[in-house]
Amino acid sequence: MRRKIGLLFVLSLVFFTTGVFGAEVLLFPEEEGVIISEVNSGDIIYQQKQDEKFYPASTTKLMTALVAIENGTLAETVTVGEEIEDIDDDSSVAGLEVYEVISLEDLLYGLLLPSGNDAANTISVNIGRKIAGNSTLDASAATEIFIEAMNKKAKDLDMKSTHFVNPHGLHSSEHYSTPGDMLKLAEAALNNDVIRKITRAKSYKLQTDKVKHEWTNSNLMLYPNYDVLPEDVRTLNDLAGVNPVFNGYATSGKTGYTEEAGKCLIFEGEGEGKNIIGIIMNADKIGIFEEANKTLNTLIKEYDFIKWTGEDDFFSDVDIENYHVFDGKTLGVKTNGSVVSLAPKDSKASYITRIKWDDNLVRETDTGTQLQADISEGETLGEVEVYNGEVLLESNPVYAVNKMNVRGFLDYPILYWYVTIVVLILTIAILRIIYVDFMRKNRIKYKKIKIKKKN
């Protein structure tokens, strides 16, 4: 499949230059870790410190939710234990009470909407016990088992620079990740039906056996007006009136904050066929939503797709100079998946593609494209590379649509039949002249022989 090699029309070309493309200026402070992707094309649009270590804070909870869903059942109920008291006093909470009975699905809402650390602890203890197959396991031991499952899932997602030590994201020097790794987590989590449904909800109400809960989503881009938020949320964050960071394209995401991590945000937006996922780490509390808001507006309004492949991932037909006469002169080339780029609408012309051939099979020469060996159908021929000017953006393997053999000696008489016919005529004429001359020189006479009929 697709192998990413470079940044897509990044830093100096798009986001920092309005005069060239007409796109909005999009600046990320240098201390932030950022990576922005477009899901449908697979393009990495922007990245900054994408491989550097940052603290993920409560964006950790997307991993907690994934592990819980994979190891639990949404309808199962759990009893909240004293683990909810094992959090910092200033933690964000869902307001759970000890001995409250609640379903796993409801706990996930409490985990992801108000970012409840109490919900995270309850999930880790109960799912940890389930993974261990021991319902009476000590809460601390159960949590350790759950955290092991979190780190295993991170490894499965190829999050190579990530390590978790708790299910909620409260600060620890051993609890870290990178923007690039968190993008892998976000893509997996937001592709999960349950997590996608929960993170897209603006609010959620329920009544358990002990408490009536009302949770609102901590993603401020989802609300046109702050007045719909609970009073305690508005007061805590000094919010009122029309929301300047509301974005109609925003669909879901997850927030996080600790003093050490700064403000973190995983956000998603959709519009005009585009699906944007962004990771911002170590940002300002309110400024982070302004950055995400501007990112979504710019990419969805001012960018468009360039599709390089057609039906059945066909890329192009290539004329081969030394083709075998019975194979035809055209070599079809395809990819293993659609190749698409996201580009500023007014600079599409600067995007081009080139095929980088495997020189053992195909070569470009001064006279044309030539085979170096016989080609089988489906054989890998090299890579198609996408460029913005001279900047390599990405590459994808290309494969032969049809078989084709190198031209042999016997191909030439057939290919140049008109020459062959002339040569044959001339040869016959010369041989006839030689024969007649030979016969004359030897004075050979022809006699008619009469055959008499018998009576």
N, C-alpha and C positions, 0 to 999 in steps of 0.2 A: 504494500500500500504506500501511502504518501510518506515521503521522507523530507522533513523540513530542514532547510539549510540556512536560511537567513531571515531577517526581519522583513515584514511586508510593508513596503513604502513607508519606512519608519522615520525615526527622529528628525533628521534635517530636512526631509523632503515634504512630509505631509503635515505633521502636527505643529511644526514650528514655522511654517511658511504659508501665509494666507495669500500672498500675491501670486504665487505660481498656480495653485489649484483652486483658490477661492474657498477653501475649507476653513472652518473656525480654528483659531489658535487653541491648542490643547496642551497645556503645560502641567507637568507633574513635578512637584518639588523634588530636589535631588535626593533627599533623605528617604523618600518613599520607595517601596518595592512594588512594581506594577507589571501586570501582564494582561493583555486584552486579546481575545480570540473571537473568530466568527465560526460558529459550529458547522454550518452547511458547506462552507468551502474548506474548512479545516485550517484556515489561515491564522497565523499569529500576526495580529495587526500592529501591536506595540509591546515592547518589553523594556524594563528598566530594573536592574538589579534582580533579575528573575531567578538567579541561582544563588543569591545570598541568603543567609540565615536571618529569619525574623520570627517573632513570637506571634502565633496565630490567634491568641485570645479565644473568644467564643465561636469563631468560625470553626474551631475544633468540633463543635457539636454536629456538623454535617457528617463527620466520621462516626460519632456516637450514634447518630440516627441510622446510618448505613449498617453498622454492626448489629444494632438492635433489631432492625427489620430482617436481616439475613438469619438471625438466630432465634427470633421470637415469633409470636403470632399476634396480630393486631388486636384480636378480640380477647386475648387472655387478660385476666385482671391480676394486679399485684397489690400488696399492702405496703404502704409507705412506712419506712422504718426510721430509726434515729440517724441514719446516714444523711438525712437532709440538714442536720445540724452541723455537719462537718464541712462548713464553708465559711468564707470571710463574711464579716458583718455587713459589708457594703456590696455583697454579691447581688446580681440580678436574680430574681426568683420568680417562680410561678405561684407561690403562696400555698404550697402543699402543707398538709398537717400529718403528724405522726399517726399511724393506724388508719389513715384514709385509704379507701379501696378505689382503685382507678385502673382503667384499661391501658394497655400499652399504647394504643393509638392515641388516646387522650394525653398520655404522658409525652408523646412525641410533639403534640401541639404545644404543651407547656415547655418543652425543650427548645423548640425552634421559633415560636412567636415572641414570647417575652424573654427568651434566652435564659430559662430557669436553670440555675446551677443545682437547685434542689431536685429538679426533674432529672438532670444528668446523673446525679448520684443514685437516685432510685432506680433508674434504668440500668446503670452499671452493676449494681448489687444483684438485682433480680435476673438480668440476662447472664451475668457472670455465673450465678448459681445454676442456671439452665445449661450453659455450656459445660460446666463441670459435672452436671448430672447429680447435684447434691443440693436439695432445697434448704438444708439447715447450715450450709457453709457460712462461716464467719464473714461479715460484711467486707472487712478489709481484704480477706483472701479472695472473695468473689470479685471485688473491684480489680484486683491485680490480674485475675483471669480475663476480665473484660478488656483491660488495657492491653494485654498480650494479643487479644483478638484485634484490637484497633491497629496495633503495629503490624500484625500479619496482613491485615487488609491493606495497609499502606504499602507494604512490600508487593502485594498482588497488583496494586495500581501503579507500580514502578515509581513510587514516591521515594527516591533514593536518599534524599537529604531531610527526612522527616523523622521525628521521634516524639511519641506521646507518653506522658506520665500520669495524666488524669483525663476524665471524660468531659470536662467542662471548659478547660482552657485557662483557668486561673494560673497566675505566673509561676513558672519554674524555669530555671536556666537550662534544664534538660528537656523542656517541652518546646519544640521548635519546628519550623518548616521553612519552605521557600515559596515565593509567588508561583514559580513553575510547578512545584509539587501540589500546591493548593488548587491550581487550575485542573490538574488531573482529578483531584478529589471532587471539585465542583462539577466537572463534567459527568462524573459517575453518579454523584448524589442527585443532581438536578435532572438526570435522565431516569431516576427512580420515580415511579408513578406516585407513591405515597409521599415522598419528600417534596416532589414537585407540587402536589396538591396542597400540602401544608404550608410551604413557603410562599405560595401565591395567595393564601388567605389573608385578608386584612384583619380579621378578628375571629374569635372562637369562644363560644359560651358553653358551659356544661355545669351540671349539678351532680356531685358525687354523694356518697352517703354522709359526708360531713361538711362539705364546702361548696359554695356556688362560685365558680371561676369565670372570669371574663378576661381573655388575653388579646392583646393587639400586637400586630407585627412591628418589630423594631426597625424595619426598612422604611425610612421616612419618604422615599420616592414614590410610595404607593398611595399617598394621601393628598388630594387636592387642597384640603384645608386642615390645619392642625386642630381645629375645634372639635373634630370627631374623635380625637384621642382622649383617653382618660385624663382626668385632672392631675393625678399624681405624675403622669408621664410628661404632661405639658409644663407643670411646675418645675420638675426636676431638670428639664432641658431648656426651660425658658422659651417655650414655643407658643405662638398664638396667631390666629388669623390665617390668611392665605399662605399656602406652602410654596416658597420660591423654588424648591428643589423637586417639586412634583414632576413626574415624567410619565406620560401616557404610554410610552413604550416599555417602561419597567414592568417586569412580571414577577420576579422573585429574587431571593438572595439570603444572605445571612450576615449579621453584623457581629462585631466583637470589640471589646475595649478592656485594656488594663493600662495602668500608668506606664509599665515597662514596654508593652506592645504598641501603645498608641491606639488610634482608631483603625480597625480593619473592616473591610467590606468585600464580600463576594456578591456580585450583582449580575442579574440577567435581564435582557431586554429583547423584544421581538418587534419587527416591523418591516414592511416592504420585502418580505421573504428572507430577511436577515435574522439571525439568532446570535446575539452578542453575549459573551460571558467575560466578566472582568474581575480581576483580583487587585485590590489596593491594600497595602499594609503599611503600618507606621505613619498614619496620616492625622490630620486635624479632625476633631469630632464633627463639626458641621461642614468644613471644607471638603471632606471626603465625598459627601453627597453631591456637592456642586461639581466635583470632578467627574463623578459617575454620570450625573445628569448631562453634562456637556459631551461626554464620550458617546452616550447613546444617541443624542440628537445629531451629532456630527456624522457618525458612522451610518445611521439609518437614513438620514435625510440627504446627505451629500456624497454617498458612495453607492456604487452599483457593482453587480457581478459581471465578470467576463468568463464565459464558459468556453473552454478550449476543446472539449470533447463532445461528440455527438451521440447518436443512438448506439447502444451497446458499447459505450466508451471508445468509439472509433475516433482516432486522432487525425490521420491523414493518409493519403496515397503518395508514395514516393516513386518517382521514375528511376529505374535502375539502368545504367548504361550497358552493362555486360550481362543482360538477362538471357536465360535459356529460352530458346525459341518456343518450346511447348509450354512454358510457364507464364508467358505474357511478360510485359515490361514493367508492371506495377507491383510494388511491394506494399501491402496494407499494414498500417501500424496502429495499434490500440494500446490503451492503458488498462489497468486493473482497478477501475473505479473512476468516477467523474473527476475531471480536473477543472477547478473553478478558482478564480481570483476575485478578491474584493478590492475595488480601486475607486479613487475619486472620480466622480462622473465626468469632470472636464479634463481628465488626463489619461483616458483609456488608451489613447494612441501611443503612449510611451511604453505600453506593456507588449512584450513580444515573447514568442516561444522559439526554442531551438532544440533540435535533437542532438544529444551527445551520444554518438554511436560507440558500440563496442568495436574497437579497431580490428579485432580478430575476425569480425563478421562483415562489417560494412565500413566503407571509408568515403569521405568527400575528397574528390580530386579536382584538378583544374578543369577537367572536361565534364565532370558530373559525379553522380553517386555510383559506386561500384561495390559489388559483392566480393568479399575475400574468402568466403566459404559457402557451402550449401546451407540454406536456411530451412528449418522445419517450422510447421505451423505451431504457434504458441511459444516459440523460442524467444528468450529475452534478448533484445537487440541493443539495449543501452538505456538512456533516460531522456525524457523530455524536460527541459529546463524552462522555467518562467522567469523573465527579466523585467525589471522596471528600468528602462535605459540600459545601463551596463551593470546594474545591481541584481545579482542572482537572488531570487526570492524563495524558490522551492524547486524540487525535482521529483519526478515520478518515473518508475520503470515503464518501459514500452516493450510491446510484444508483437511478434509477426502474426498477421491475420491469415496469411497464406504461405505455402511452401514456395521456395524458389531456389533453383540451382544455378551455379556459375556457368557461364557460356563455355561450351566445349568446341573442339575443332570442327566437328560435323555440323554445328549450328550455322557456320558461315555460308555454305552452299545454299542452305534454305533461306537464310535471312537476305542474302544478296542473289536471289533467284534470277533476276534480269541479267546480272553479270555472268551467272552460271550458264544461262541459255546462250548468250553471245559466245562464250568460250567454247561451248559444245558445238555450236554452228561452225565456228572458225576451225575447230579441231577436225570436224567431219570434212569440211571443205579441203583442208590441207591434206588429210589422209587420202581423199579422193584424187587430188592432184598427183600426189606421190604414187598412188596405185596406177593411174592411167599412164603416167610417165614410165613407170616400171614395165608395164605391159607393152608399150610401144617400143621401148628399147630392146626388148626380148622378142619382138616380131611374132607374138603369139596370135594366131588366126583362129577365128571361130568358124566352125562349120555346122551346117544344119544337118542333122541326122534324121533321115526319114525311116519310119517304121512301117514295114510292109505288113498288110493284113493277110493272114492265112485263110485259104479257101475253106 
